[in-house]
Amino acid sequence: MTPAIKALQKAKAQFRIHEYRHAPGTASYGQEAAEKLGVAPQRVFKTLVVAFDNGSCAVAVVPVNAQLGMKQIARAAGAKKAAMAEGVQVQRLTGYVLGGVSPIAQKRRLRTFIDSTAQQFDTIFVSAGRRGLEIELRPQALQRQTHAQFTDLAVSD
């Protein structure tokens, strides 16, 4: 039971848990989840933590088949520049291990932005808080749980 699952249960949100066997050494955790669960990669979202030039950080939730646009996330957050946060900082802020960072129930509440493409689907998949475990839920439920804002973040690979 991860903090993300506990938070969704407490909120009485509708969701489903999907588990798969994670292969150590996998380069793309999100791509692995999409393949092993047999889900289109556009519906599987990765959780990224970014640091801004003003010292603040935020969470970006984008499809695993796309890259996060740094200009887009900086603009959405009202910052000038954005860069990926360091791994140690990500784990300290979220309480989750890299490759298993859930946007839900993070140790420290960060502003959260969800790529607007999530709204195209009835349900999407996000990490449940550990490698090999995904949560399927409605994009609006994720937005409510994380107090997120939908915005255009993704840049195609």
N, C-alpha and C positions, 0 to 999 in steps of 0.2 A: 504494500500500500504506500503510494508516494504522496507527498504534500498536495500535488495537483489533483489526484483522485479524491483525496479527503476533502479538499476545498469544493470540488464539484458535487460531491455527495452532500456536504453541509448546505450548499446552495440549492439543493434539490434540482440540479440541472439534469437534462437528459443527455446521456452520452453512452458510448460503448467503448470497451477496452479491447484492443487487438494486440496480441503478443506474437513475436516471431523470434527465431534463434538468431541472435546477432553474431556475425562472423568477425572476430578480432582482426584488426588490421584493415578494415574496410575504410576506403577513402572518403566516401560520401554516405553519411548515416541516413540522410533523408532519402537518397536514391535507393539505398538498400531497403528501407522501409517500404517504399512504393513497389519495388520489385517483389519482395517477399510476401507482401499483403495482396498483390495483384491489383493495385490501385493506380490510376493515372497519376503521374508525377505532379500534374497541375493541382491535384486535390491534397497533396501531402505538403505541409508547410514546415519550414525550418525556422528555428528561433535564433536570432542573431542579436548580440548586444553590441551597441556602437557607443563610442565616446566622442563628445563634441569639443570644439575648441574652447568652449566656456567652462569646461571641467565637468559638465553633467553627462549622464549616460541615458540611453533609452533602449527599448527592445523593438526590433523589427521582425515581423512574421511574414515570410515570403515563400512562394512555391519553391520546391527543391529543384525544379528545372529552370530556375531563373537566378540571376544575381541581384543583390541589393544595390540600388543606385545610391551612391553616397550623396550626390547633390540632392536627390529626392528626399532622403531621410533628414538631411540637414535643413532643407527648406521646410519640411513638415514640422520640425522641432523648433524652428526659429533660430537656428544656429548658422554660422558661416561655413564651417567645415566639420566633416564627420570622418571617422576612421573606425575600423573594427577594434573592439576592446581586446586587451590582452587576455589570454586564457585564464591566468590566475585571477584577474579582476572579474572575469565572467563568473567563475566559480564562487568567488567571495560575495558578489552581488546577488547571485541567483540561488545559491545553495545547491545547485545541480552540477553534475559532472559534464564536461564537454561531450557532445554527441547524445546527450540525454537532457538537454536544457528545455524545460517546459516553459511556455509563456505564462502558465498559471501557477499561483501560489509561490512566487519567488520570495527569497529571503528578504529582499528589499524591493518595495514597490517602485518600479520605474515606469516612466511614460511609455506606453505601448502603442505601436502603429501596425496595423494589419494591411497587407496589400489588398487593394480594392477588388482584385480578381477573385478573392475568397467569396464575395457576394454572389458569384455566378453559380455556386454549388449549393445543394441542399445541405450537405455535410462536408466537412474537411477533416483532415487528420493532423494532429500536432503531437509532439512528444509528451508522454505521460510522466516524464521525469527520470527515466532511465533508458539506457540503450536496449532496444528490442521490445519496447512497450509504447504503444500509440493510443491516443484518445481520439475517437471520432465524435464530432459534435457539430451543431449548426454554427455558422460563422457569427451569427448574432449572439449566441450563447457565449462564445469566446470573447466577443466584444464586451458583453456585460460583465463577465467574470474578471476581465483585465482592465476595464475602464478604457478600452482602446479606441482609437480613431481609425477609420478606414481611409486610406489614401493610396495614391499610385506610388509604389516603391520599387517594383521589379523592373529589371533590365534584362532582356533575353540573352541567354548564353550565346 
